[in-house]
Amino acid sequence: MKNIIYICSLLGILLLINACTEDVGTLEGGTKPIVEDYLTPDHPISMKVTREIPYNSDDTTTTQVPINSLAITVTGNGETYKLTSVGEGVYKSEASVRIKVGATYSMSFVYEGKTVSASTIIPTKPTDFAEDITSLYRT
C-alpha cells in the first residue's frame, strides 16, 4: 500500500513539472515588427518597419501598420549611424552615408521591450564571371 501511495505521489509531481511552460521571450502573433530593407552599395540607408498582420484576425480589412517611434542604430564599416523616422514607418540615414562593398552591417532597435537585431555582409561584385548560354528559347 505504501508503494502505491509513493508511486502515485511521484507521478503527480512529474505531471506538475511537465505541465509548466517555459517563457521563451517571444512576441505574440500580430505584434512582431516587420523590417524591409535593401542595403545598396554607394547609397544611403532606407528602412521600412511595420507591424505584423495576424493570420488569425477576423478583421479582413487589416493593412500594414507603420511603426514610427523606434531608435534604430546601424553599425558597419567602423561607423555607427542613427536612423531618423520620416513617417509611414520609413527610417533614413543622413544623405552622406554610403554603404560600402565587403563590409558587415548590423541593425538593432528595441520594440515592446525586446531587442530586434540583424546583420548582413555586402557582397563584392563577382569577377571573371561569364555566361555560357548565349540564347534561350521558350516553347
C-alpha positions in Angstrom: 0.0 0.0 0.0 2.9 2.4 0.8 4.4 1.7 -2.6 1.2 2.6 -4.4 1.0 5.9 -2.5 4.7 6.6 -3.2 4.2 5.8 -6.9 1.0 8.0 -7.2 2.7 11.0 -5.5 5.8 10.6 -7.7 3.5 10.5 -10.8 1.6 13.6 -9.5 4.9 15.5 -9.1 6.0 14.5 -12.6 2.7 15.7 -14.1 3.0 19.1 -12.3 6.6 19.5 -13.6 5.6 18.7 -17.2 2.6 21.0 -17.0 4.8 24.1 -16.6 5.6 26.1 -19.8 8.7 28.0 -20.4 8.5 31.7 -21.4 10.9 31.9 -24.3 10.5 35.7 -24.5 8.9 35.9 -27.9 6.3 38.4 -29.0 2.7 37.3 -29.7 1.5 37.0 -33.3 0.3 40.3 -34.7 2.8 42.3 -32.6 6.0 41.5 -34.3 7.9 44.2 -36.2 8.5 43.5 -40.0 11.7 45.1 -41.3 12.0 45.8 -45.0 15.5 47.0 -46.2 17.8 46.5 -49.1 21.3 47.8 -48.5 22.7 49.1 -51.8 26.3 49.8 -52.2 27.2 53.6 -52.5 23.6 54.6 -51.4 22.3 55.8 -48.0 20.3 53.6 -45.7 16.5 53.5 -46.0 14.4 51.1 -44.0 10.6 50.5 -43.5 9.2 49.0 -40.3 5.6 47.8 -39.9 3.7 45.6 -37.5 2.9 42.0 -38.5 -0.6 41.4 -39.7 -2.0 38.5 -37.6 -3.2 35.5 -39.6 -5.9 34.6 -37.1 -7.6 38.0 -37.2 -11.3 38.2 -38.1 -10.8 41.7 -39.5 -10.1 41.2 -43.2 -9.5 45.0 -43.8 -6.3 45.0 -41.8 -3.4 46.5 -43.6 0.2 47.2 -42.6 0.5 49.5 -39.6 3.7 51.6 -39.7 5.9 51.8 -36.6 7.4 55.3 -36.3 8.8 55.7 -32.8 11.9 53.5 -32.9 15.5 54.3 -32.2 17.2 52.3 -34.9 21.0 52.0 -34.9 23.1 50.6 -37.8 26.7 49.8 -37.4 29.1 49.0 -40.2 32.4 49.8 -41.8 33.7 51.1 -38.4 30.8 53.6 -38.1 27.5 53.9 -36.2 24.5 55.5 -37.8 21.3 56.5 -36.2 18.3 56.4 -38.5 15.6 59.1 -38.4 11.9 58.4 -38.8 10.4 60.3 -41.8 6.9 58.9 -41.3 4.8 56.0 -42.5 7.3 53.6 -40.8 10.2 54.8 -43.0 13.6 55.4 -41.4 16.6 57.0 -43.3 20.2 57.7 -42.6 21.8 61.0 -43.4 22.3 61.5 -47.2 26.1 61.5 -46.7 26.1 57.9 -45.5 27.2 55.4 -48.2 27.1 51.6 -47.9 30.5 50.0 -48.6 31.1 46.8 -50.5 32.6 44.0 -48.5 31.6 45.5 -45.1 29.3 43.8 -42.5 26.4 45.9 -41.3 24.3 45.3 -38.2 20.9 46.8 -37.3 19.2 46.9 -33.9 16.3 48.5 -32.0 14.1 47.8 -29.0 10.4 47.0 -29.7 7.9 46.2 -26.9 10.8 45.6 -24.5 12.6 43.1 -26.8 15.8 43.8 -28.8 15.4 43.2 -32.6 18.6 42.8 -34.5 20.1 41.5 -37.7 23.3 41.6 -39.7 24.5 41.2 -43.2 27.6 41.3 -45.4 27.5 43.4 -48.5 29.0 41.0 -51.1 31.6 42.1 -53.6 30.8 42.1 -57.3 31.6 38.8 -59.0 34.8 38.8 -61.0 35.7 36.6 -64.0 32.0 35.8 -64.5 30.8 34.8 -67.9 27.6 33.3 -69.1 27.9 30.1 -71.1 24.4 30.4 -72.7 24.0 32.9 -75.4 20.4 32.2 -76.4 17.4 30.9 -74.6 14.3 29.6 -76.4 10.9 29.0 -74.9 8.2 26.9 -76.4 
